[in-house]
């Protein structure tokens, strides 16, 4: 039950104003309540309660209690400011009266309040910087390059103290490094397969700038996201690209044709060379064989000239008769001529049998018979003349 409700029989005022003013149940006096609180605090810190007749003494004790309260609150505030928590991703750069003192590791740390100031720096988070600029290449073409830079903080002290705005310095340095590399490269590599090399060279140059400026930044990755011609000249640039592609296609077709024709020509030349060598070897071998045969005939001729001469004659006649269908034989010293119609013999009745007989009989035997017949006729003719 509330103290000021009608049913409160005790009538006790928690503020110490019981039945003041003839039993007035109105709200308490704030000044009196404040004095009561001060008296209680004075009692806790060694003071005495305020008496009704000691006004000056009570005022002095109240002032002392207020100072104590202020000191207590100040102490609590200083303790609160002396405790500092560093996250795992951070490092704390401590400034003592504005001068660098030390670097705090992750965990619960203590600093001197109002004397030391802590600047937390995130050293594990991967930060990004974007850049998009139109630049002039080495062959005096304009290209629009879009760049992405990923970096971390490697030195929190340099990042927090050496440079006023290290991230802005990174932005300007990235633009300078990219402009330098693009200005040293032709347009075609930038637009085609030269982007990885461009990105790597830009990263190395940008890291050199960051180390020189002592920003404490470590550039991990540089990506050339896009490299294209400006919108104002995009149509003309597309035409140039198509012309370059057509050029490469024609060159490739010509190389393919050359790779096809040249081996075939070399093969043909090699075949002709081999055939010529074979023909040369054949002619040389035939000539050597003929020479060897004549040498052997010469040996036989020296032994029996008449027989060898007659044998050579018969072989020559056999060779000639084997290729002719009519044979005319003229006799020396006579008017008779022997005519052998071999074609008629093979073309008449029973041509098959005659042909078989002719084929079976050696041409040399026929020649021998002819020569023998000629000799017999010559003998008869000589006898008649006598």
Secondary structure, DSSP 4 states (H G I P E B T S, - for coil): --TTSTT-SS---TTS-TTHHHH--SPPPHHHHHHHHHHHHHHHTT--PPPSS-HHHHHHHHHHHHHHHHHHHHHHHHHHHHEEEE-TTEEEEEEETTEEEEEEPSEEEE--TTTEEEEEEESSPPEEEEEEEEEE-TTS-EEEEEEEEEEEES-HHIIIIISS-HHHHHHHHHHHHHHHHHHTS-HHHHHTT-HHHHHHHHHHHHHHHHHHHT--EEEEEEEEEEEE--GGGHHHHHHHHHHHHHHHHHHHHHHHHHHHHHHHHHHHHHHHHHHHHHHHHHHHHHHHHHHHHHHHHHHHHHH-HHHHHHHHHHHHHHHHHTT-SEEEEEPTT-S-EEEEEHHHHHHSTTHHHHHHHHHHS-HHHHHHHHHHHHHHHHHHHHHHH-
